[in-house]
């Protein structure tokens, strides 16, 4: 029988195809695998989905002017002043996976710049988490400065 930590280590390198809080997407703690699958330029950052504000605090400091906005946000991604982006997940279905991982890189389940292709997505993923529903509206993206707020999408 495998130890609990051994199972967690195996999950860290897997790419999941799942219904995220906004769309059908790939979720993984391995950014290199996501870059390879999506055929995406390696210099681009991925959104880091976290299961709680407590987990978010381990990665970044939220500018004081924006703490309430981040705490109350739903389906919103925030680009921090350091250029990294985060989304606190509140969707119960998506949290089932994220609570096991605590955090994961998340991206749409398609080749970079291409529309969603279910056959490609299922072949590229290591683990498929069902049900996969139709695509929803993508998250709103805000860029946070120390004193400024800019809506990107």
C-alpha positions, -999 to +999 in steps of 0.1 A: +000+000+000+013+035-009+018+061+017-003+092+017+027+114+007+035+090-022+001+095-036+004+132-033+037+132-051+021+112-080-007+137-083+017+167-085+030+155-119-004+146-134-024+168-158-061+167-150-089+176-175-117+190-154-146+214-152-130+244-136-150+273-121-151+290-155-144+265-183-132+231-192-095+232-185-062+215-177-051+216-141-016+206-129+012+215-106+037+208-134+039+240-156+064+223-180+039+196-189+012+221-195+035+241-217+044+210-237+008+199-241-005+233-251+025+241-273+027+274-257+057+298-254+076+288-222+080+324-209+042+329-203+029+325-168-001+303-159-029+313-135-023+296-102-056+285-087-056+282-049-081+266-026-082+293+000-069+328+010-046+311+034-029+292+006-028+324-015-009+342+013+019+316+011+026+327-025+022+364-025+013+395-006-019+413-017-015+451-018-035+466+011-058+486-011-070+454-028-074+429+001-112+433+003-116+430-034-096+398-036-114+383-006-148+390-020-141+382-056-159+354-075-145+340-108-119+367-109-082+364-116-057+389-101-023+397-116-001+408-087+026+435-090+052+407-095+035+395-127+021+362-113-016+356-114-039+339-089-075+329-086-091+318-053-116+290-062-150+289-046-168+265-069-175+233-049-169+208-078-135+224-086-125+226-049-128+188-046-096+185-066-079+217-054-083+207-017-062+177-024-035+197-043-040+231-024-029+249-056-024+242-092-017+259-125-049+262-146-054+268-182-080+262-209-080+227-224-068+236-259-038+241-280-024+277-276-045+300-297-069+273-309-106+266-300-115+238-275-112+203-290-126+175-268-107+147-285-074+166-281-081+175-245-090+139-235-059+125-252-036+151-236-048+146-200-035+120-176-067+120-155-102+131-166-125+144-139-161+141-149-186+156-155-173+179-182-200+206-188-201+231-216-177+260-215-187+290-195-176+326-196-138+330-187-128+347-155-124+385-153-088+395-150-076+424-130-040+437-128-033+450-093-007+477-086+001+491-052-025+518-057-040+510-091-065+486-106-067+478-143-092+454-159-075+433-185-104+410-195 
